[in-house]
Amino acid sequence: MGLRVYTIYFTDSGNPIPKSSLFNAFSRILKRAGLPPLPIHSLSHTHAVLILETGVQMKYVQERLGHGRMRITAGVYAHISKKNRI
């Protein structure tokens, strides 16, 4: 099994930022930009699609997203990598 990677964000004072604060900040940014509400996970999905469109290997995306199994990544994003081969 692969290495699990967890991202924790910290304030300037070194304290972890609560997950709810991240969600609230993301919601405020979307609102100010005039965008509809989106789940914060959409950032990961967008990141994966954009890097796949550059031609990186699916394994790289799996590692970037922290998926434990390739089939999870491939199941969600295989259509992107196939589109780039055409």
N, C-alpha and C positions, 0 to 999 in steps of 0.2 A: 504494500500500500504506500502511496505517496505521502510526502510531507504536508501537513496541514499548516496553512498560513492564516494568521488572524491579524487584521489591521485594527489598531487602536489609535485613536487620535487624542492628542493631549493639548491642554491650554498652555499659554505662555508660562504659567506658574508650575507646570508639570503634572497637573491633575488630569485624569482621563475625562474626556468629554462624554457626557451621557448620550446614549443612543437617541433619546427623545430630542435632545438639542440638535443633533444632526438632522433628524427628520424635520423638525420645525424650521431650521435654517434653509433646508432644501425647499420646503413649501413656500417660504417667504421669497426666495430667489425666483421660483417659478412664477409666483404671483406678480412680482415686480416686472418680470419680463413679459407678462401678458400671456403666459403659457398655461395650458390646463394642468390640473393636478396629476402628478405621475408618482409611481412608487420609486423610492430611492434606488431600488434594484435596477431600474431602467438605465442607470449610469453604467453598471457593469455590463449590461446587455449591449448598450451602445458602444462601449469600449471594445468588447469582443468582436462585434460586427466590423467596426472600423479597422481593427488590426488584421482581421481575416481578409478584408478587402485589399490589404497591402500585399497579401500573398504569404503571410507567415504560416507555419505548420500548425495543425490542430493541437499537437502536443504542447506547443508553446502557449497557446490560448488556455489549455487545460491547467497548466501550471500557473499562469497569470491569475486565473479565476479561482484557483484553489480547489478545483474539482478533484475528488478522490479517484474517479474512474473516467477513462477516456470516453466511454459510451455516454456518459452524462453530457459532456461537452459536444460530442459528435451528434447526439440526438437532437440537441437544440440548434446547433450551428452548421450542420453538414450542408444545408441548402446554400449557405453563403459561400463555402469553399467550392461547391460544385458550380455555382454561378460564375465564379472567377476562372474556372477551367475552360469554359465554353468560348 
